[in-house]
């Protein structure tokens, strides 16, 4: 097995936990729905900014489910602080519509934590970070929803100037950007864990409907998406002749890892689910493991223009196009990049449409123990299949649905050619659902290991994926 080139980014996680468990300098309480005055969130932030050391801002339990309105200018957090929403249910902090909801501007590395809150309806279309703008800080959003925001870049959240952003059990939804990052735009490290990025749009320049990840200064910054689902995001262009990239994710420079996650029903002209571009002279690598890409709409679904990429024990199937010219491509590496596919399904895309499953530029793709439907000329050596299976256009998968685990999946049917057809190269310990990976005589190809539950193997097993 290859060594894992992606160390777990524990620094922010451990820092946040340390902040939660450490003795704090002071507690400041929020018990008012008003924008200013005693007991308001704005007043608590001002007091915390003036007090040295990591402080806490604690919402009173009576504010659970209530709405606090924020007028312009938005409050600015400038020191390390933990903001804790009310017990019993999140409070909504809502902008009156003339500014973002919060700004965080600190020295590099200061820790800011937001818990159990909803940030809503902030932003102007000539600024970045519609509801939350971050500069310099390391910010953890834990059980936070950011919704209904708009901006030029980062419709919901913008993280800049070395900021680090972590999402845990959070949701970024129904936000809009004009140029990039309908949900999130960041130039630093980003971790998305057990979270949902959905129904975000970018509709001007058209890059990154859900997330735009473009680390400029540090090309080794990392984006890690784990146990999360990105769906119904869209990148479109206001120029009919212009391209739109990365319906769910446009990842530029830096390192990318996607693990046990689903990308579905996203839309863009190129990289309907994921676009991987960047500067040709900078090293980049990506690894997509135990993940599913289904129901995305575009000329290609996963587009790898720069860097190295490994697709391991994942499923790319049931993707479609709506209009467009030429041949659609589910997994497309148009440039001379190094691509390795192991134990994965790339088949069953564009049914009844003009499309292929796998395409490459001038460099042949290295594949093993994979099932590939329609392969483009020169992408693989179909005459020498080795451990692969080529030309099978129906992998016999159930429809995308909730089949256990934190994300929707497409398990194999009882008669699927994927069952017991995998190998042990780069074999994860579990499948996308977190179930045992090795069941039977060999691992299965694709993101889900068949567990022998075939009572409903007629494709009606599991609830359908949500809208």
C-alpha positions, 0 to 999 in steps of 0.5 A, spaced: 500 500 500 502 507 498 503 511 504 498 516 505 500 523 503 495 527 507 496 527 514 490 529 518 490 536 520 489 536 527 492 543 529 485 547 529 481 541 532 486 540 538 486 548 538 479 548 539 478 543 544 483 546 548 480 553 548 473 549 550 476 546 556 481 551 558 480 556 563 477 563 560 478 570 562 471 572 562 464 570 560 460 575 557 452 574 557 447 575 551 440 575 553 437 581 549 434 581 542 436 588 541 442 590 536 446 594 542 446 596 549 446 591 555 446 584 554 446 585 546 451 580 542 454 587 539 456 589 547 458 582 549 463 582 543 466 589 544 467 587 552 471 580 549 475 584 544 477 589 550 479 583 555 486 579 554 485 572 553 480 567 550 473 569 553 467 566 552 460 569 550 454 565 552 447 566 550 441 565 555 437 559 554 431 563 553 434 566 546 433 558 543 429 559 537 429 567 537 432 572 532 437 577 534 437 583 528 444 586 527 444 593 523 450 595 519 456 596 521 457 588 523 460 587 529 468 585 529 471 580 533 478 582 534 480 577 539 480 569 541 473 568 543 468 562 544 461 564 542 456 559 545 449 559 542 443 558 547 442 551 550 435 548 547 436 550 540 440 555 536 439 562 536 438 566 529 443 572 528 440 576 522 442 582 518 438 587 516 440 586 509 445 592 509 452 589 511 454 582 513 452 579 520 459 578 523 467 580 521 473 576 524 479 580 524 485 578 528 492 576 529 494 570 525 492 564 529 487 567 534 482 561 535 475 563 534 469 558 535 462 559 534 457 554 536 449 553 536 448 559 531 444 561 525 447 566 521 442 569 516 441 574 510 447 578 510 451 581 505 452 586 499 454 584 492 460 588 492 464 585 498 466 578 500 463 574 506 456 575 505 454 573 512 461 572 515 468 575 513 474 572 516 481 575 516 487 571 520 484 567 525 483 560 525 475 559 526 471 553 528 464 553 526 460 547 530 453 546 529 452 552 525 448 554 519 449 560 514 444 561 510 441 566 505 447 570 504 450 574 498 457 577 496 461 578 490 466 572 493 464 567 498 456 568 498 456 565 506 463 565 508 470 568 506 476 566 509 482 570 507 489 572 509 492 566 512 485 564 515 483 557 517 476 555 517 473 548 520 466 546 519 463 540 524 456 538 523 454 545 520 450 547 514 452 552 508 446 553 504 442 557 499 447 563 499 449 566 492 456 569 490 457 573 483 464 571 482 466 565 486 464 561 492 457 561 492 457 558 499 465 559 501 471 562 498 477 561 502 485 562 500 487 558 506 486 551 509 479 548 510 476 542 513 469 540 512 467 534 517 460 531 517 457 537 514 452 539 508 454 544 503 447 545 498 443 550 494 449 555 493 450 559 487 455 563 483 452 566 477 457 571 474 464 569 473 462 562 475 467 558 479 465 554 485 458 554 486 459 551 493 466 552 495 472 556 491 478 553 494 484 558 492 490 558 496 495 563 493 501 564 497 501 557 500 500 552 495 501 546 500 494 549 504 489 543 504 482 542 503 479 536 506 472 534 506 470 528 510 463 525 511 459 530 508 455 531 502 455 537 497 449 537 493 444 542 488 450 547 488 451 551 481 456 555 478 453 559 472 456 564 467 453 571 466 456 571 459 453 565 455 460 564 452 463 564 458 465 557 462 463 555 469 467 551 473 466 547 479 458 546 481 460 544 488 467 545 488 472 549 484 479 547 487 485 551 485 492 550 488 494 546 494 492 539 496 485 536 496 482 530 500 475 528 499 473 522 503 466 518 505 463 524 502 457 525 496 457 530 491 450 530 487 445 534 483 450 539 482 451 543 476 456 547 472 459 547 465 465 544 467 466 540 473 459 539 475 461 536 481 469 538 482 473 542 478 481 541 479 485 547 476 490 552 478 497 554 476 501 549 472 508 551 475 505 549 482 505 542 485 498 540 487 495 533 489 488 530 490 485 524 493 478 522 492 476 516 497 470 512 498 466 517 495 460 518 490 459 522 484 452 522 482 446 526 478 451 532 477 449 536 470 454 538 466 459 537 460 464 533 465 463 531 472 470 531 475 475 535 471 482 535 473 486 540 469 492 540 473 496 536 478 496 529 480 489 525 482 488 518 485 480 516 485 480 510 490 474 505 491 469 511 489 463 511 484 462 516 479 455 514 475 448 516 473 451 523 471 447 527 466 448 533 461 443 538 459 444 541 452 451 542 451 455 541 445 460 535 443 462 529 447 460 529 455 465 526 459 464 523 466 471 523 469 476 528 465 483 529 465 484 534 459 491 536 460 498 531 461 496 530 469 498 523 473 491 520 474 491 513 478 484 509 479 483 504 484 477 499 485 473 505 483 466 505 478 466 510 472 460 507 468 453 508 467 453 516 465 450 519 460 445 514 459 442 515 452 446 521 451 452 523 447 458 521 452 463 517 455 465 515 462 473 516 462 477 521 458 484 523 458 489 528 455 496 525 452 497 521 458 494 514 459 491 513 466 493 508 471 487 503 473 487 497 477 481 493 479 476 498 477 470 498 472 470 503 467 464 503 462 466 507 455 473 509 455 475 515 451 481 513 446 488 513 449 485 513 456 486 506 458 489 500 454 482 496 453 486 491 450 489 489 456 484 489 461 489 486 467 485 487 473 480 492 470 473 491 467 472 495 461 466 496 457 460 494 462 456 500 461 451 498 467 454 497 473 448 495 477 447 500 482 441 502 486 439 509 486 442 514 490 439 514 497 440 513 504 443 506 506 446 508 512 452 512 514 452 520 514 451 521 506 447 518 501 450 512 497 449 507 491 450 500 493 451 494 488 445 490 487 445 483 488 447 481 481 452 487 480 459 485 477 462 490 482 461 484 488 468 481 490 471 484 484 476 489 487 483 488 490 487 490 496 491 496 493 489 502 497 484 498 501 480 503 506 478 499 512 471 501 511 466 503 505 463 510 505 458 508 510 463 506 515 461 499 514 467 494 514 470 494 507 472 487 506 466 482 506 466 476 502 472 473 498 474 480 496 473 487 496 467 490 492 469 495 487 466 502 488 464 506 494 460 501 498 461 494 500 455 489 499 453 487 506 449 481 504 442 485 505 439 483 499 432 483 501 430 490 497 435 489 492 431 491 487 433 498 487 428 500 492 432 499 498 434 506 502 430 512 502 432 517 496 437 522 497 434 529 499 432 535 495 
